[in-house]
Structures are given as structure tokens and as C-alpha cells.
């Protein structure tokens, strides 16, 4: 009898622990499909520029960030953009693509960094982003990393001029991407992971801090601050936090972020300007006026 009772006690304790560890529900609503399509399916991208204050080498450096959000058709099998999606409807999946471009100067030389993440619009049935690529160039050399979601894990290919990082393939299982949080905010803010979770940190941070690309324990929170929301990620092992600020109503535009890590290092980005544009058609000299609208005319 005692053993029987103990089994029930242990089972109840396990259920209690599982419930406590379960992600918390979001206070944000699901986006109405018609509202979403009116904004995002007009044949244009949303382009926003940000003033960057980058912490690097024990000092603060001015710079800029550009976020380009656009929906497009992607191949589920090849995980590349389809040239003719109407011919391959069965293989097509709609995604929100985010291209993040970061530039800043340290002393004599400049950093040019870019990552791209592809998050399915049908996030309920495809909760993980299909692909992440990240590259960094400075006067020392280049690094590049690509992660593809396959077989319930991210298959990673990593290339670096640093010996400790090297050129190697490996797999990461059981974690969200920090780099997909911004696309999740734009696509399904009601499904943001909240609570004690497992997460793969920003590729930019991993590159600059020379940390291992792996799945870390993280604590995430979502708070309302008047007309904005803030989503915060804390990594106890890394002693790092990332706070993303965004509009409290659709289209949930990203307003800025604050990253804190290391020895009181703080990097911030604050929105400057936003335009909607089919920018891929504006590649002539007379189109440079669009850069002025984005306050990028001096770069």
C-alpha cells in the first residue's frame, strides 16, 4: 500500500513540475488574417533604419542597422526562394523573411554583418523557422553560418577564419532561435515562447563574443509598457540579456532593442525611419532619394 501511494505521489510531483515548466500563455492576440494580408501582401517590403550604439573593445561605437521584412514563397524541400512558385505549389511555403544589416566602425576598420531568417506564416503548424544564415566581414576576415531546420533539429554549417571555430558541420536540437524572435513578433506575437525555455543565442552575439553556438537555458518575459511591449531574453550561463521593444498593436513594428552582456557592455538600437517599398525595383542613381528617407544618405 505504501509503495502504491508513493507511486501516485511521485507521479503527481512529476505532473506538477511539468506544469510549472510549461511556457506561459501570451497576452497578445492572434493577428487577423485579412489585416495581415492587407499590410504584408501588397508587393512591398517594410524597411526600417535604426541608430546603433555598439559596445565593442571596451568602447561605444556609432553605427546603423537596417531591418527588411518581406513575405515570399520558399521551397520546403530545398529551403531557398522559389523562382516560379506557381509551378511548384506543392513545395511552396509562405514565409516572413527578415534581412538584418548591421554596420559599425571600430578605430580604423569597419564591421559589416548580415543575417537572414525565414519564418513560416503558418506558424501554428510550422513553429520553427526554416532557415537562418549569418555572415560577418571585417578587416581581419570573414565568418559564415547556416542553419536549416530538418528532421526536428537545426543542421548547421559553420565557416570561420578563427582556428577555435573552424569549418565544421553539426546539429542543434531542442531550442528556439533568438534570431527568429523579431519575425515571430511580426507573424504570430501570440505564440512567442514565454517562461523557462531553451534558446540558441543571436548569431551576431556568438560571433562577436566568440561563444559556442549551442542551445542555452533562457528565461523570457513579455511586458506591456503603455503603447509598446518589451520581450526580454535572459541567459544565466552567458550573463546576457536581450530586450526587444515593439508596438503594442498591429503591425507590431520593431522600435528598438537593448543588449547587455560581459563587463557591463550595453548595445542599443533605436528606430529612425520606416518606408514601404518594392526596393528591388529601385536600383538606379535617381532612387538614392529613398536612402535619404531612411536617413542612410551618409553611408
C-alpha positions in Angstrom: 0.0 0.0 0.0 2.8 2.4 0.9 4.6 1.7 -2.4 1.3 2.2 -4.2 0.8 5.6 -2.5 4.4 6.6 -3.2 4.0 5.9 -6.9 1.0 8.2 -7.0 2.9 10.8 -5.0 5.8 10.7 -7.4 3.6 10.8 -10.5 1.7 13.8 -9.1 5.0 15.5 -8.3 6.2 14.9 -11.9 3.0 16.4 -13.3 3.4 19.4 -11.0 6.9 20.0 -12.2 5.9 19.7 -15.9 3.1 22.2 -15.4 5.4 24.6 -13.7 7.9 24.4 -16.5 5.3 24.8 -19.3 5.6 28.0 -21.3 3.3 30.8 -20.1 0.4 32.0 -22.3 0.9 35.2 -24.2 -1.3 38.3 -23.6 -1.1 39.3 -27.3 -3.9 38.2 -29.6 -3.6 36.3 -32.9 -3.4 38.6 -36.0 -6.5 38.8 -38.1 -5.7 37.2 -41.5 -7.3 40.0 -43.6 -5.5 42.7 -41.6 -2.2 40.8 -42.0 -2.6 40.3 -45.8 -3.6 43.9 -46.4 -0.3 45.1 -44.9 2.1 42.4 -45.9 0.8 41.2 -49.3 0.9 44.5 -51.2 4.1 43.6 -53.1 6.3 45.7 -50.9 8.8 45.3 -48.1 8.9 47.1 -44.8 12.3 48.7 -44.4 13.3 50.4 -41.1 16.6 52.1 -40.2 18.0 52.2 -36.6 20.6 54.3 -34.9 23.1 51.8 -33.4 25.3 52.3 -30.3 27.5 49.2 -30.4 29.7 48.1 -27.5 33.0 46.7 -28.7 36.6 46.6 -27.4 35.6 48.4 -24.2 34.2 51.4 -26.0 30.9 52.6 -27.7 30.8 52.9 -31.5 28.2 54.6 -33.6 26.6 52.6 -36.4 23.4 51.7 -38.2 21.1 48.8 -38.6 18.6 48.2 -41.3 15.7 45.6 -40.9 14.0 44.5 -44.1 10.8 42.5 -43.6 9.1 40.9 -46.6 6.9 37.9 -47.3 7.9 35.5 -50.1 7.4 31.9 -51.3 10.1 29.4 -50.2 10.8 25.8 -51.2 10.1 23.4 -48.3 12.4 20.8 -49.7 15.3 23.0 -50.9 14.8 25.8 -48.4 15.5 28.5 -50.9 13.4 31.2 -52.6 11.3 29.7 -55.4 11.8 31.4 -58.8 8.4 30.3 -60.0 6.2 29.3 -57.1 3.1 28.8 -59.3 4.8 25.8 -61.0 5.7 24.2 -57.6 2.7 24.9 -55.5 3.0 21.7 -53.5 6.6 22.6 -52.5 5.9 26.2 -51.7 5.5 27.7 -48.2 4.9 31.3 -47.4 7.5 32.8 -45.1 8.3 36.1 -43.5 11.9 36.9 -44.4 14.0 39.3 -42.2 17.3 40.6 -43.5 19.2 42.4 -40.8 22.2 44.5 -41.9 24.5 45.9 -39.2 27.4 48.3 -39.8 29.8 50.0 -37.4 33.4 51.2 -37.3 36.0 50.3 -34.6 39.0 52.6 -34.9 40.4 52.3 -38.5 38.2 49.3 -39.7 34.6 48.6 -40.2 32.3 45.6 -39.4 29.7 44.6 -42.0 27.3 42.0 -40.6 24.1 40.5 -42.0 21.7 37.7 -41.1 18.6 36.3 -42.8 15.8 34.3 -41.1 12.8 32.7 -42.8 9.8 32.1 -40.6 6.6 30.3 -41.9 3.4 32.3 -41.8 1.6 29.2 -40.8 3.4 29.3 -37.6 0.9 27.1 -35.8 1.8 24.0 -38.0 5.4 25.1 -38.7 6.6 26.6 -35.3 10.3 26.6 -36.2 11.9 28.9 -38.7 13.1 27.0 -41.7 16.5 28.7 -42.2 19.0 31.1 -40.7 22.1 32.5 -42.4 24.6 34.8 -40.8 27.8 36.4 -42.1 30.3 38.9 -40.8 33.1 40.7 -42.6 35.8 43.0 -41.1 39.4 43.7 -42.0 40.5 40.5 -40.2 38.5 38.2 -42.3 35.1 36.5 -42.7 32.7 34.1 -41.0 29.6 32.4 -42.2 27.0 30.1 -40.6 23.8 28.5 -42.0 21.2 26.6 -40.0 18.5 24.5 -41.7 15.5 23.0 -39.9 15.4 19.4 -40.9 14.5 16.2 -39.0 13.4 18.1 -35.9 16.7 19.8 -35.5 18.9 22.5 -37.0 21.6 21.2 -39.2 24.4 23.8 -39.0 27.3 24.5 -41.4 29.9 26.9 -39.9 32.9 28.5 -41.6 35.3 30.8 -39.8 38.8 32.1 -40.1 39.3 31.6 -36.3 41.0 28.3 -35.5 38.9 27.7 -32.4 35.7 28.0 -34.5 36.9 26.4 -37.7 35.0 24.9 -40.6 32.6 22.2 -39.4 29.0 20.8 -39.6 27.0 19.9 -36.5 23.4 19.6 -35.3 21.4 21.6 -32.7 18.2 20.1 -31.2 15.5 21.3 -28.9 15.9 25.1 -29.0 14.3 28.2 -30.4 16.3 30.8 -32.4 16.8 34.2 -30.8 17.2 35.5 -34.4 13.6 34.4 -35.2 12.0 36.4 -32.3 11.5 39.5 -34.4 9.8 37.6 -37.2 7.6 35.8 -34.7 6.6 39.2 -33.3 5.5 40.2 -36.8 3.8 36.9 -37.7 2.4 35.4 -34.5 3.1 37.5 -31.4 0.6 35.4 -29.5 2.9 32.4 -29.9 6.1 33.9 -28.6 7.8 31.4 -26.2 7.4 32.7 -22.7 8.9 31.3 -19.5 11.8 28.9 -18.9 12.9 27.8 -22.4 15.8 26.6 -24.4 17.2 29.0 -27.0 20.1 29.5 -29.5 21.5 33.0 -29.0 21.9 35.6 -31.7 24.4 34.7 -34.4 25.8 38.3 -34.2 26.4 37.9 -30.5 28.0 34.5 -30.8 30.3 35.9 -33.5 31.4 39.0 -31.6 31.7 37.3 -28.2 33.3 34.1 -29.6 30.8 31.9 -27.7 29.8 28.4 -28.6 26.8 28.0 -30.9 24.6 25.7 -28.8 21.3 25.6 -27.0 21.2 27.5 -23.7 18.8 27.8 -20.9 16.9 31.1 -21.1 14.2 32.9 -19.2 11.8 35.0 -21.4 9.2 37.6 -20.3 6.7 39.8 -22.1 5.6 43.1 -20.6 3.2 45.8 -21.6 4.6 49.3 -21.3 1.8 51.6 -22.4 1.8 51.8 -26.2 4.7 49.3 -26.5 5.6 45.8 -25.5 9.0 44.5 -24.4 10.2 41.0 -24.9 13.2 40.1 -22.8 15.5 37.1 -23.0 17.9 36.3 -20.2 20.8 33.7 -20.4 22.1 32.9 -16.9 25.1 31.0 -18.3 26.1 33.8 -20.6 25.2 36.6 -18.2 23.5 38.3 -21.1 20.1 39.8 -21.7 18.3 41.0 -24.8 15.2 43.3 -24.7 13.2 43.9 -27.8 10.7 46.8 -27.9 7.8 46.7 -30.3 4.4 48.4 -31.0 1.5 47.1 -28.9 -0.8 47.0 -31.9 -0.5 45.6 -35.5 1.8 45.7 -37.5 3.9 45.3 -34.3 6.8 47.3 -35.7 10.2 46.8 -34.0 11.1 50.0 -32.2 14.5 49.1 -30.9 16.4 46.8 -28.6 18.9 46.7 -25.8 21.6 44.0 -25.3 23.5 43.7 -22.1 26.4 41.3 -21.6 30.0 40.9 -20.5 31.6 43.5 -18.2 28.6 46.0 -18.3 28.7 46.1 -22.1 25.5 47.6 -23.5 24.5 47.8 -27.2 21.3 49.7 -28.2 19.4 50.3 -31.4 16.6 52.9 -31.8 14.3 53.3 -34.8 14.9 56.3 -37.1 12.7 55.8 -40.1 10.4 53.4 -41.9 9.4 53.1 -45.6 7.3 50.6 -47.5 8.9 49.9 -50.9 9.4 47.4 -53.7 13.1 48.2 -53.2 14.3 45.5 -55.7 13.0 47.7 -58.5 14.8 50.9 -57.2 18.4 50.2 -58.1 19.2 53.3 -60.2 21.0 56.5 -59.2 17.8 58.5 -59.0 16.5 56.0 -56.4 19.1 57.1 -53.8 16.5 59.6 -52.6 14.9 56.6 -50.8 18.1 56.3 -48.7 17.5 59.9 -47.6 14.1 58.9 -46.4 15.7 56.1 -44.4 18.4 58.6 -43.1 21.1 56.5 -44.7 22.3 59.1 -47.2 25.7 59.5 -45.5 26.7 55.8 -45.7 
